[in-house]
Structure formats: structure tokens, C-alpha cells
Amino acid sequence: MKAIGRNILIQPEKQGTEKTKGGLLLAEQQRADIRYQKGLVLSVGDMVCGIKENDKIFYDKNAYHKIDIDGENYCIVKDIDVVIVL
């Protein structure tokens, strides 16, 4: 698998439910207060600078596309939607 152009192929970090102060359990999709999601970079396009394979990144969770390859779910994000490289 190889991303092309300004695309980055990532494996999103799985986040379980979180308990609020009031005792409610929230799934990650219900967390409107958190805009960015963490993921592991699997492949980087040839036009991407500053990000390499195996980097952990935070990306805009509203600006990605899901893709299913051989039964595994991955995300494709543009380099401009990455905000932090760890």
C-alpha cells in the first residue's frame, strides 16, 4: 500500500468509551468537544513533507475519508489536515 500525492494513509487509534463527571458513558463519536483524533501513519504520499511512516499524528476528525482494505479500516487524510506530529 502506498499513498500518493498529498495523501496520508493512517490507522486511527481506537478510543473506547469515556465516563463524564455526571457518570454518562460517551462513545468517541459523541465527543463533540474534541476536534482532533490520533493515528499512526502507515504510508505517506510523495508530495508530503515533515511526516514519515510510523509517526503518530493528530488530524482533523472531520476531514478524512475511510477506506476498507482486506477487511481492515484505514483513513486517508490530506497533509494540510494534520495539526501535530508526535
ZALUMPA-289745 format. One record per residue (C-alpha): x, y negated, z; residue in three letters. Coordinates in nm, 4 decimals, padded with zeros to 6 digits, always signed. Layout:
<recs>
<xx:X&yy:Y&zz:Z&kolvo:ala> .
...
</recs>
This chain:
<recs>
<xx:+00.0000&yy:+00.0000&zz:+00.0000&kolvo:met> .
<xx:+00.1339&yy:-00.3396&zz:-00.0945&kolvo:lys> .
<xx:-00.0353&yy:-00.6765&zz:-00.0577&kolvo:ala> .
<xx:+00.0156&yy:-00.9191&zz:-00.3463&kolvo:ile> .
<xx:+00.0321&yy:-01.2970&zz:-00.3821&kolvo:gly> .
<xx:-00.0549&yy:-01.4882&zz:-00.0649&kolvo:arg> .
<xx:-00.2428&yy:-01.1948&zz:+00.0869&kolvo:asn> .
<xx:-00.1505&yy:-01.0112&zz:+00.4052&kolvo:ile> .
<xx:-00.2744&yy:-00.6619&zz:+00.4898&kolvo:leu> .
<xx:-00.3289&yy:-00.6232&zz:+00.8631&kolvo:ile> .
<xx:-00.4587&yy:-00.3721&zz:+01.1101&kolvo:gln> .
<xx:-00.6753&yy:-00.5612&zz:+01.3584&kolvo:pro> .
<xx:-00.6146&yy:-00.4964&zz:+01.7255&kolvo:glu> .
<xx:-00.9082&yy:-00.3171&zz:+01.8785&kolvo:lys> .
<xx:-01.0615&yy:-00.5037&zz:+02.1662&kolvo:gln> .
<xx:-01.3128&yy:-00.3404&zz:+02.3907&kolvo:gly> .
<xx:-01.5918&yy:-00.4961&zz:+02.5859&kolvo:thr> .
<xx:-01.5254&yy:-00.7745&zz:+02.8312&kolvo:glu> .
<xx:-01.7101&yy:-00.8464&zz:+03.1531&kolvo:lys> .
<xx:-01.8279&yy:-01.2038&zz:+03.2168&kolvo:thr> .
<xx:-01.8355&yy:-01.3761&zz:+03.5563&kolvo:lys> .
<xx:-02.2082&yy:-01.3007&zz:+03.5706&kolvo:gly> .
<xx:-02.1493&yy:-00.9295&zz:+03.5120&kolvo:gly> .
<xx:-02.2591&yy:-00.9090&zz:+03.1456&kolvo:leu> .
<xx:-02.0627&yy:-00.6895&zz:+02.9090&kolvo:leu> .
<xx:-01.9756&yy:-00.8591&zz:+02.5803&kolvo:leu> .
<xx:-01.8528&yy:-00.6841&zz:+02.2677&kolvo:ala> .
<xx:-01.5794&yy:-00.8628&zz:+02.0707&kolvo:glu> .
<xx:-01.8352&yy:-00.9705&zz:+01.8052&kolvo:gln> .
<xx:-02.0297&yy:-01.1564&zz:+02.0742&kolvo:gln> .
<xx:-01.7328&yy:-01.3704&zz:+02.1840&kolvo:arg> .
<xx:-01.8175&yy:-01.6970&zz:+02.0082&kolvo:ala> .
<xx:-01.5668&yy:-01.8915&zz:+02.2192&kolvo:asp> .
<xx:-01.2664&yy:-01.7091&zz:+02.0707&kolvo:ile> .
<xx:-01.1931&yy:-01.8045&zz:+01.7113&kolvo:arg> .
<xx:-00.8726&yy:-01.6089&zz:+01.6531&kolvo:tyr> .
<xx:-00.8050&yy:-01.2363&zz:+01.6520&kolvo:gln> .
<xx:-00.4794&yy:-01.0449&zz:+01.6921&kolvo:lys> .
<xx:-00.3495&yy:-00.7964&zz:+01.4363&kolvo:gly> .
<xx:-00.0451&yy:-00.6041&zz:+01.3170&kolvo:leu> .
<xx:+00.0990&yy:-00.6908&zz:+00.9748&kolvo:val> .
<xx:+00.1255&yy:-00.3834&zz:+00.7518&kolvo:leu> .
<xx:+00.2132&yy:-00.5459&zz:+00.4195&kolvo:ser> .
<xx:+00.2957&yy:-00.8976&zz:+00.3007&kolvo:val> .
<xx:+00.2470&yy:-01.0425&zz:-00.0478&kolvo:gly> .
<xx:+00.5434&yy:-01.1722&zz:-00.2453&kolvo:asp> .
<xx:+00.4393&yy:-01.5391&zz:-00.2045&kolvo:met> .
<xx:+00.4167&yy:-01.5320&zz:+00.1776&kolvo:val> .
<xx:+00.6923&yy:-01.6992&zz:+00.3795&kolvo:cys> .
<xx:+00.7620&yy:-01.6677&zz:+00.7524&kolvo:gly> .
<xx:+00.5648&yy:-01.3468&zz:+00.8061&kolvo:ile> .
<xx:+00.7016&yy:-00.9962&zz:+00.7676&kolvo:lys> .
<xx:+00.5858&yy:-00.6379&zz:+00.8180&kolvo:glu> .
<xx:+00.5343&yy:-00.5265&zz:+01.1799&kolvo:asn> .
<xx:+00.4810&yy:-00.8847&zz:+01.3002&kolvo:asp> .
<xx:+00.1913&yy:-00.9400&zz:+01.5371&kolvo:lys> .
<xx:-00.0198&yy:-01.2352&zz:+01.4319&kolvo:ile> .
<xx:-00.3279&yy:-01.4316&zz:+01.5291&kolvo:phe> .
<xx:-00.5595&yy:-01.5104&zz:+01.2381&kolvo:tyr> .
<xx:-00.8935&yy:-01.6848&zz:+01.1906&kolvo:asp> .
<xx:-01.1543&yy:-01.4147&zz:+01.2506&kolvo:lys> .
<xx:-01.3971&yy:-01.5921&zz:+01.0163&kolvo:asn> .
<xx:-01.1578&yy:-01.5943&zz:+00.7200&kolvo:ala> .
<xx:-01.0775&yy:-01.2337&zz:+00.6354&kolvo:tyr> .
<xx:-01.2082&yy:-00.9513&zz:+00.4219&kolvo:his> .
<xx:-01.2468&yy:-00.5946&zz:+00.5409&kolvo:lys> .
<xx:-01.1197&yy:-00.3088&zz:+00.3300&kolvo:ile> .
<xx:-01.1531&yy:+00.0676&zz:+00.3797&kolvo:asp> .
<xx:-00.8614&yy:+00.2785&zz:+00.2589&kolvo:ile> .
<xx:-00.8793&yy:+00.6554&zz:+00.3121&kolvo:asp> .
<xx:-01.1281&yy:+00.6151&zz:+00.5959&kolvo:gly> .
<xx:-00.9211&yy:+00.3516&zz:+00.7827&kolvo:glu> .
<xx:-01.0428&yy:-00.0068&zz:+00.8227&kolvo:asn> .
<xx:-00.7995&yy:-00.2869&zz:+00.7446&kolvo:tyr> .
<xx:-00.8266&yy:-00.6621&zz:+00.6939&kolvo:cys> .
<xx:-00.6930&yy:-00.8865&zz:+00.4200&kolvo:ile> .
<xx:-00.6128&yy:-01.2460&zz:+00.5199&kolvo:val> .
<xx:-00.4519&yy:-01.5332&zz:+00.3319&kolvo:lys> .
<xx:-00.1274&yy:-01.6727&zz:+00.4710&kolvo:asp> .
<xx:-00.2956&yy:-02.0076&zz:+00.5418&kolvo:ile> .
<xx:-00.5368&yy:-01.8364&zz:+00.7853&kolvo:asp> .
<xx:-00.2533&yy:-01.7155&zz:+01.0096&kolvo:val> .
<xx:-00.2024&yy:-01.9500&zz:+01.3045&kolvo:val> .
<xx:+00.0596&yy:-01.7737&zz:+01.5196&kolvo:ile> .
<xx:+00.3309&yy:-01.5151&zz:+01.4601&kolvo:val> .
<xx:+00.4416&yy:-01.3417&zz:+01.7812&kolvo:leu> .
</recs>
